[in-house]
């Protein structure tokens, strides 16, 4: 799972960071279970005000836990 907070208002500003992680994980033969891009975050703790990304992170966490449980890893 990759979570990218960024100061820019446009989520596309995180595209290069996301691409770098995707490429690195492909090289390591690892799966990326999900990505959360949170634009407009400039200060520590500011994400608490953004309910959507928090719910998305929670859902991805559940998905990850289920995937680990099914594979027994």
VOMI-231722 format. One record per residue (C-alpha): z, x, y; chain; residue number from 1. Coordinates in nm, 4 decimals. Layout:
BEGIN
@z Z, x X, y Y, ch A, i NUM .
...
//
This chain:
BEGIN
@z 0.0000, x 0.0000, y 0.0000, ch A, i 1 .
@z -0.0898, x 0.1291, y 0.3449, ch A, i 2 .
@z 0.0689, x -0.0018, y 0.6646, ch A, i 3 .
@z -0.0787, x 0.1214, y 0.9913, ch A, i 4 .
@z 0.0861, x 0.0331, y 1.3222, ch A, i 5 .
@z -0.1265, x 0.1237, y 1.6220, ch A, i 6 .
@z -0.0919, x 0.1024, y 1.9967, ch A, i 7 .
@z -0.4448, x -0.0267, y 2.0474, ch A, i 8 .
@z -0.4983, x -0.4028, y 2.0610, ch A, i 9 .
@z -0.8147, x -0.3744, y 1.8487, ch A, i 10 .
@z -0.7412, x -0.3421, y 1.4739, ch A, i 11 .
@z -1.0629, x -0.1385, y 1.4386, ch A, i 12 .
@z -0.8768, x 0.1495, y 1.6057, ch A, i 13 .
@z -0.7088, x 0.2119, y 1.2682, ch A, i 14 .
@z -1.0382, x 0.2354, y 1.0769, ch A, i 15 .
@z -1.0410, x 0.6171, y 1.0614, ch A, i 16 .
@z -0.6820, x 0.6351, y 0.9363, ch A, i 17 .
@z -0.7564, x 0.3718, y 0.6737, ch A, i 18 .
@z -1.0767, x 0.5496, y 0.5646, ch A, i 19 .
@z -0.8926, x 0.8821, y 0.5313, ch A, i 20 .
@z -0.6281, x 0.7272, y 0.3050, ch A, i 21 .
@z -0.8882, x 0.5408, y 0.0975, ch A, i 22 .
@z -1.0881, x 0.8590, y 0.0440, ch A, i 23 .
@z -0.7774, x 1.0607, y -0.0453, ch A, i 24 .
@z -0.6583, x 0.7981, y -0.2928, ch A, i 25 .
@z -1.0018, x 0.7775, y -0.4558, ch A, i 26 .
@z -0.9938, x 1.1544, y -0.5038, ch A, i 27 .
@z -0.6499, x 1.1252, y -0.6644, ch A, i 28 .
@z -0.7771, x 0.8325, y -0.8762, ch A, i 29 .
@z -0.5105, x 0.6027, y -0.7327, ch A, i 30 .
@z -0.5490, x 0.2369, y -0.6397, ch A, i 31 .
@z -0.4764, x 0.0996, y -0.2948, ch A, i 32 .
@z -0.3171, x -0.2373, y -0.3571, ch A, i 33 .
@z -0.3388, x -0.3516, y 0.0037, ch A, i 34 .
@z -0.3608, x -0.2572, y 0.3681, ch A, i 35 .
@z -0.1790, x -0.3978, y 0.6677, ch A, i 36 .
@z -0.3068, x -0.3115, y 1.0135, ch A, i 37 .
@z -0.0686, x -0.4018, y 1.2979, ch A, i 38 .
@z -0.2299, x -0.3629, y 1.6401, ch A, i 39 .
@z -0.0354, x -0.3638, y 1.9664, ch A, i 40 .
@z 0.2743, x -0.1833, y 1.8386, ch A, i 41 .
@z 0.3927, x 0.0931, y 2.0698, ch A, i 42 .
@z 0.7674, x 0.1224, y 2.0192, ch A, i 43 .
@z 1.0008, x 0.1509, y 1.7230, ch A, i 44 .
@z 1.1176, x -0.1902, y 1.6028, ch A, i 45 .
@z 0.8449, x -0.3784, y 1.7891, ch A, i 46 .
@z 0.6916, x -0.4959, y 1.4635, ch A, i 47 .
@z 0.9913, x -0.7273, y 1.4112, ch A, i 48 .
@z 0.8346, x -0.9584, y 1.6700, ch A, i 49 .
@z 0.5142, x -0.9880, y 1.4640, ch A, i 50 .
@z 0.5838, x -1.2387, y 1.1877, ch A, i 51 .
@z 0.2343, x -1.2330, y 1.0337, ch A, i 52 .
@z 0.2315, x -0.8649, y 0.9343, ch A, i 53 .
@z 0.5884, x -0.8887, y 0.8050, ch A, i 54 .
@z 0.4948, x -1.1796, y 0.5788, ch A, i 55 .
@z 0.1852, x -0.9906, y 0.4649, ch A, i 56 .
@z 0.3972, x -0.6838, y 0.3812, ch A, i 57 .
@z 0.6401, x -0.9009, y 0.1855, ch A, i 58 .
@z 0.3548, x -1.0593, y -0.0129, ch A, i 59 .
@z 0.2016, x -0.7196, y -0.0871, ch A, i 60 .
@z 0.5423, x -0.5933, y -0.2009, ch A, i 61 .
@z 0.5679, x -0.8806, y -0.4492, ch A, i 62 .
@z 0.2124, x -0.8099, y -0.5698, ch A, i 63 .
@z 0.2977, x -0.4427, y -0.6170, ch A, i 64 .
@z 0.6193, x -0.5213, y -0.8046, ch A, i 65 .
@z 0.4334, x -0.7586, y -1.0393, ch A, i 66 .
@z 0.1638, x -0.5003, y -1.1011, ch A, i 67 .
@z 0.4234, x -0.2345, y -1.1891, ch A, i 68 .
@z 0.6092, x -0.4787, y -1.4146, ch A, i 69 .
@z 0.2874, x -0.5694, y -1.6018, ch A, i 70 .
@z 0.1825, x -0.2108, y -1.6591, ch A, i 71 .
@z 0.5360, x -0.0978, y -1.7439, ch A, i 72 .
@z 0.5245, x 0.1933, y -1.4992, ch A, i 73 .
//
